[in-house]
């Protein structure tokens, strides 16, 4: 990912299409949405391009990433996005008596 991306959306498009591995069933697996958010916030800690939010901290959510992925698929059905791993919920701690 050495390429220079000017906007957060361009970077998100590249990360959403990236394949990390292939699982045992032959499906392409990509980064989880939480990992993509971490990459975006590391690369763009503040908004650098011109607009009303220039210089402010990057605020993007998982829901916005899902919408971007859906729009990519909707606008170009030929785009094949990899499957995403589901987020793991923390196990509840049991009380010790």
N, CA, C and O of each residue as an XYZ file, in Angstrom:
388
protein
N       0.828     -1.186      0.000
C       0.000      0.000      0.000
C       0.879      1.259      0.000
O       0.637      2.196      0.761
N       1.875      1.266     -0.843
C       2.795      2.388     -0.923
C       2.169      3.560     -1.661
O       2.608      4.700     -1.504
N       1.150      3.291     -2.462
C       0.522      4.324     -3.271
C      -0.013      5.458     -2.405
O      -0.491      5.228     -1.294
N       0.068      6.663     -2.910
C      -0.388      7.844     -2.177
C      -1.866      8.068     -2.473
O      -2.268      8.189     -3.630
N      -2.658      8.120     -1.426
C      -4.085      8.371     -1.558
C      -4.379      9.773     -1.048
O      -3.925     10.160      0.029
N      -5.142     10.533     -1.829
C      -5.420     11.924     -1.467
C      -6.581     12.052     -0.496
O      -6.609     12.973      0.321
N      -7.537     11.137     -0.578
C      -8.714     11.238      0.285
C      -8.906      9.962      1.078
O      -8.367      8.908      0.738
N      -9.681     10.077      2.137
C      -9.986      8.933      2.978
C     -10.798      7.911      2.186
O     -10.613      6.705      2.351
N     -11.682      8.385      1.340
C     -12.540      7.487      0.567
C     -11.719      6.647     -0.412
O     -11.991      5.458     -0.579
N     -10.728      7.244     -1.056
C      -9.866      6.492     -1.961
C      -9.117      5.397     -1.198
O      -9.002      4.265     -1.668
N      -8.620      5.744     -0.039
C      -7.886      4.783      0.798
C      -8.819      3.675      1.282
O      -8.436      2.506      1.315
N     -10.041      4.043      1.658
C     -11.018      3.051      2.105
C     -11.371      2.092      0.972
O     -11.506      0.890      1.205
N     -11.522      2.598     -0.241
C     -11.805      1.745     -1.394
C     -10.695      0.711     -1.579
O     -10.970     -0.464     -1.819
N      -9.457      1.146     -1.469
C      -8.328      0.230     -1.657
C      -8.292     -0.832     -0.555
O      -8.035     -2.004     -0.831
N      -8.548     -0.427      0.686
C      -8.514     -1.379      1.791
C      -9.689     -2.352      1.745
O      -9.542     -3.519      2.108
N     -10.847     -1.882      1.304
C     -12.021     -2.757      1.224
C     -11.852     -3.834      0.159
O     -12.419     -4.919      0.290
N     -11.088     -3.558     -0.887
C     -10.883     -4.524     -1.958
C      -9.687     -5.443     -1.716
O      -9.512     -6.430     -2.430
N      -8.877     -5.132     -0.734
C      -7.653     -5.896     -0.494
C      -7.951     -7.257      0.116
O      -8.758     -7.368      1.039
N      -7.303     -8.282     -0.397
C      -7.441     -9.640      0.117
C      -6.255     -9.949      1.014
O      -5.104     -9.754      0.624
N      -6.540    -10.429      2.214
C      -5.491    -10.742      3.178
C      -5.068    -12.202      3.059
O      -3.879    -12.523      3.088
N      -6.059    -13.080      2.926
C      -5.767    -14.510      2.830
C      -6.932    -15.221      2.156
O      -7.967    -14.617      1.876
N      -6.752    -16.481      1.905
C      -7.812    -17.329      1.356
C      -8.090    -18.414      2.392
O      -7.169    -19.098      2.837
N      -9.359    -18.573      2.778
C      -9.677    -19.562      3.803
C      -9.740    -20.965      3.212
O      -9.528    -21.152      2.014
N     -10.032    -21.952      4.059
C     -10.009    -23.349      3.622
C     -11.087    -23.677      2.590
O     -10.969    -24.677      1.881
N     -12.133    -22.856      2.492
C     -13.181    -23.069      1.499
C     -12.900    -22.352      0.181
O     -13.694    -22.453     -0.754
N     -11.790    -21.635      0.096
C     -11.417    -20.948     -1.129
C     -11.957    -19.533     -1.239
O     -11.826    -18.905     -2.290
N     -12.561    -19.020     -0.175
C     -13.076    -17.649     -0.196
C     -11.963    -16.670      0.150
O     -11.115    -16.946      0.999
N     -11.980    -15.532     -0.515
C     -11.018    -14.474     -0.213
C     -11.487    -13.749      1.046
O     -12.660    -13.398      1.167
N     -10.571    -13.530      1.973
C     -10.885    -12.875      3.238
C     -10.131    -11.563      3.284
O      -8.926    -11.518      3.038
N     -10.849    -10.489      3.602
C     -10.241     -9.172      3.699
C     -10.071     -8.756      5.144
O     -10.325     -9.531      6.066
N      -9.640     -7.526      5.325
C      -9.515     -6.975      6.670
C     -10.897     -6.771      7.276
O     -11.870     -6.563      6.552
N     -10.987     -6.830      8.595
C     -12.246     -6.512      9.256
C     -12.438     -4.996      9.219
O     -11.488     -4.243      9.003
N     -13.670     -4.567      9.432
C     -13.952     -3.136      9.394
C     -13.193     -2.392     10.495
O     -12.789     -1.245     10.300
N     -13.002     -3.026     11.628
C     -12.270     -2.378     12.725
C     -10.799     -2.199     12.357
O     -10.198     -1.178     12.691
N     -10.216     -3.182     11.673
C      -8.829     -3.042     11.216
C      -8.721     -1.934     10.174
O      -7.761     -1.163     10.184
N      -9.693     -1.852      9.281
C      -9.674     -0.805      8.264
C      -9.770      0.567      8.917
O      -9.083      1.502      8.504
N     -10.623      0.693      9.937
C     -10.705      1.964     10.663
C      -9.369      2.337     11.286
O      -8.964      3.499     11.244
N      -8.687      1.363     11.861
C      -7.377      1.633     12.472
C      -6.372      2.099     11.417
O      -5.605      3.028     11.665
N      -6.370      1.455     10.232
C      -5.475      1.875      9.157
C      -5.779      3.303      8.711
O      -4.867      4.103      8.506
N      -7.059      3.615      8.564
C      -7.456      4.949      8.107
C      -7.054      6.004      9.126
O      -6.523      7.051      8.757
N      -7.301      5.739     10.401
C      -6.972      6.731     11.432
C      -5.467      6.890     11.604
O      -5.001      7.959     11.998
N      -4.702      5.843     11.314
C      -3.251      5.963     11.381
C      -2.730      6.779     10.200
O      -1.816      7.590     10.354
N      -3.315      6.561      9.020
C      -2.861      7.249      7.809
C      -3.371      8.685      7.751
O      -2.661      9.583      7.299
N      -4.604      8.899      8.211
C      -5.230     10.221      8.197
C      -5.674     10.606      9.609
O      -6.869     10.561      9.901
N      -4.745     10.982     10.493
C      -5.176     11.377     11.840
C      -6.029     12.643     11.805
O      -6.918     12.828     12.636
N      -5.750     13.505     10.842
C      -6.585     14.689     10.636
C      -6.961     14.755      9.165
O      -6.269     14.199      8.313
N      -8.048     15.431      8.875
C      -8.500     15.566      7.497
C      -7.568     16.545      6.796
O      -7.414     17.687      7.230
N      -6.941     16.088      5.699
C      -5.919     16.903      5.038
C      -6.405     17.585      3.770
O      -5.816     18.580      3.346
N      -7.465     17.073      3.155
C      -7.914     17.669      1.908
C      -8.877     18.822      2.182
O      -9.447     18.929      3.269
N      -9.048     19.678      1.182
C      -9.868     20.870      1.356
C     -11.326     20.520      1.570
O     -11.867     19.601      0.954
N     -11.940     21.270      2.453
C     -13.348     21.056      2.746
C     -13.685     21.646      4.100
O     -12.836     22.269      4.736
N     -14.910     21.456      4.542
C     -15.319     22.060      5.812
C     -14.653     21.424      7.024
O     -14.641     22.027      8.097
N     -14.096     20.215      6.883
C     -13.512     19.518      8.030
C     -11.991     19.524      8.025
O     -11.376     18.763      8.772
N     -11.374     20.355      7.208
C      -9.921     20.395      7.099
C      -9.286     20.685      8.450
O      -9.660     21.641      9.129
N      -8.316     19.846      8.836
C      -7.589     20.051     10.071
C      -8.220     19.406     11.283
O      -7.590     19.353     12.339
N      -9.427     18.919     11.172
C     -10.082     18.264     12.308
C      -9.718     16.781     12.336
O      -9.256     16.218     11.343
N      -9.935     16.173     13.483
C      -9.644     14.747     13.620
C     -10.570     13.929     12.724
O     -11.727     14.292     12.511
N     -10.052     12.835     12.212
C     -10.837     11.962     11.350
C     -11.888     11.245     12.189
O     -11.576     10.615     13.199
N     -13.124     11.353     11.755
C     -14.228     10.690     12.446
C     -15.000      9.867     11.419
O     -15.846     10.394     10.697
N     -14.704      8.587     11.363
C     -15.388      7.682     10.456
C     -15.807      6.472     11.274
O     -15.088      6.055     12.181
N     -16.953      5.914     10.961
C     -17.480      4.796     11.729
C     -17.540      3.540     10.869
O     -17.365      3.587      9.651
N     -17.792      2.418     11.534
C     -17.938      1.149     10.831
C     -19.142      1.208      9.902
O     -19.097      0.671      8.795
N     -20.203      1.847     10.337
C     -21.401      1.965      9.502
C     -21.098      2.713      8.209
O     -21.602      2.342      7.149
N     -20.286      3.757      8.283
C     -19.908      4.492      7.073
C     -19.066      3.622      6.138
O     -19.217      3.694      4.918
N     -18.182      2.803      6.707
C     -17.399      1.888      5.879
C     -18.297      0.868      5.192
O     -18.087      0.543      4.023
N     -19.287      0.368      5.902
C     -20.231     -0.578      5.293
C     -21.003      0.080      4.155
O     -21.253     -0.543      3.124
N     -21.376      1.342      4.349
C     -22.086      2.062      3.290
C     -21.192      2.266      2.064
O     -21.652      2.145      0.928
N     -19.915      2.574      2.298
C     -18.979      2.740      1.186
C     -18.848      1.423      0.419
O     -18.853      1.419     -0.812
N     -18.731      0.309      1.142
C     -18.619     -0.997      0.494
C     -19.887     -1.317     -0.287
O     -19.812     -1.839     -1.399
N     -21.038     -1.015      0.274
C     -22.306     -1.281     -0.412
C     -22.428     -0.436     -1.672
O     -22.892     -0.924     -2.702
N     -22.017      0.830     -1.601
C     -22.070      1.699     -2.775
C     -21.114      1.221     -3.857
O     -21.429      1.309     -5.044
N     -19.940      0.713     -3.458
C     -19.003      0.173     -4.432
C     -19.647     -0.986     -5.181
O     -19.573     -1.059     -6.407
N     -20.282     -1.899     -4.435
C     -20.924     -3.061     -5.040
C     -22.116     -2.647     -5.895
O     -22.328     -3.199     -6.974
N     -22.899     -1.674     -5.415
C     -24.101     -1.239     -6.122
C     -23.758     -0.526     -7.432
O     -24.403     -0.761     -8.453
N     -22.756      0.334     -7.405
C     -22.396      1.098     -8.595
C     -21.670      0.254     -9.639
O     -21.772      0.529    -10.835
N     -20.947     -0.757     -9.205
C     -20.219     -1.615    -10.135
C     -20.345     -3.065     -9.672
O     -19.520     -3.524     -8.882
N     -21.365     -3.806    -10.149
C     -21.556     -5.193     -9.703
C     -20.389     -6.117    -10.044
O     -20.295     -7.211     -9.488
N     -19.503     -5.701    -10.942
C     -18.345     -6.530    -11.281
C     -17.304     -6.539    -10.159
O     -16.430     -7.405    -10.140
N     -17.386     -5.593     -9.228
C     -16.439     -5.535     -8.119
C     -16.734     -6.699     -7.180
O     -17.864     -6.868     -6.722
N     -15.715     -7.495     -6.901
C     -15.866     -8.636     -6.001
C     -15.148     -8.307     -4.706
O     -13.918     -8.334     -4.647
N     -15.906     -8.001     -3.680
C     -15.323     -7.676     -2.383
C     -15.083     -8.961     -1.598
O     -15.898     -9.881     -1.659
N     -13.983     -9.036     -0.867
C     -13.733    -10.229     -0.054
C     -14.678    -10.260      1.147
O     -15.237     -9.237      1.544
N     -14.844    -11.460      1.718
C     -15.663    -11.571      2.923
C     -14.894    -10.973      4.084
O     -13.665    -10.905      4.056
N     -15.609    -10.545      5.094
C     -14.990     -9.926      6.270
C     -15.184    -10.818      7.480
O     -16.249    -11.415      7.638
N     -14.177    -10.922      8.339
C     -14.370    -11.694      9.563
C     -15.350    -10.967     10.491
O     -15.349     -9.739     10.576
N     -16.165    -11.730     11.165
C     -17.126    -11.145     12.097
C     -16.401    -10.713     13.371
O     -15.431    -11.345     13.789
N     -16.881     -9.631     13.980
C     -16.241     -9.198     15.232
C     -16.550    -10.195     16.347
O     -17.665    -10.707     16.449
N     -15.558    -10.457     17.168
C     -15.728    -11.388     18.287
C     -16.147    -10.607     19.518
O     -15.514     -9.619     19.890
N     -17.207    -11.058     20.137
C     -17.639    -10.427     21.380
C     -16.827    -11.011     22.513
O     -16.465    -12.188     22.496
N     -16.546    -10.177     23.496
C     -15.790    -10.659     24.634
C     -16.661    -11.592     25.456
O     -17.861    -11.370     25.618
N     -16.032    -12.643     25.974
C     -16.774    -13.561     26.812
C     -17.033    -12.913     28.168
O     -16.205    -12.184     28.712
N     -18.172    -13.202     28.663
C     -18.570    -12.631     29.945
C     -17.802    -13.334     31.064
O     -17.694    -14.560     31.090
N     -17.281    -12.541     31.971
C     -16.536    -13.109     33.091
C     -17.521    -13.690     34.092
O     -18.555    -13.095     34.397
N     -17.176    -14.859     34.592
C     -18.043    -15.481     35.584
C     -17.656    -14.993     36.977
O     -16.491    -14.714     37.260
N     -18.654    -14.901     37.824
C     -18.387    -14.472     39.193
C     -17.717    -15.584     39.973
O     -18.085    -16.753     39.863
N     -16.748    -15.207     40.747
C     -16.068    -16.155     41.609
C     -16.654    -15.994     42.994
O     -16.638    -14.902     43.563
N     -17.177    -17.094     43.539
C     -17.821    -17.018     44.871
C     -16.844    -17.330     45.970
O     -17.211    -17.312     47.145
